[in-house]
Amino acid sequence: MKPITASAMLLVILLGALFIYVVEDIPAFGDPNSPANKWINLSISVDTTPDVLTGLNDGVVPDILAEKITDRGFPLPRGYKVVEEGGGWNVLIPTGERLYPELQEYYFIKREGDRLWVYRYSVPLRWETKCEEEIGTPNMVTAGLADYRGYDTLGETTVIFTAGVAVILLLRRRGKL
């Protein structure tokens, strides 16, 4: 076997193993509670103590939790609001944008055993809850493609159109055979 063939075979095997490793981590299709569709675990947690629980129930993010969140580079500006929800607490923060001046769901703090874990709401959840109100389109996919990602979709369409024209120009016949 030639060295180049052996190298190519080894590369194919490594890429296949990487593909299998990545596919194993993909959540089940349509799972509404998968990280991509609901919350993303930020790997920030604190012990559940009476002081921490009292603070959350009073609508305040405890200092120890706020410090861990900001140390990791995530925002926790002034003006947030904590709302208790079944099984945890929503932390609503102002986005500081003119288009969305009201408080937005940003974090979800969930109690698991004797620890509190901090999750970040994912973008698709926001699209699902706000797209009809903000865009006026009841279909979430249409709102995403036509408005939230409008320029991106325009760029993709331009690339596909350009590729199609290039293929037509390359394949057209010149003169008679």
PyMOL commands that set and color helices and strands:
alter all, ss='L'
color gray80, all
select helices_A, chain A and resi 3-24+50-57+63-71+123-135+140-148+150-171
alter helices_A, ss='H'
color red, helices_A
select strands_A, chain A and resi 39-47+81-85+88-94+103-112+115-121
alter strands_A, ss='S'
color yellow, strands_A
deselect
rebuild
show_as cartoon
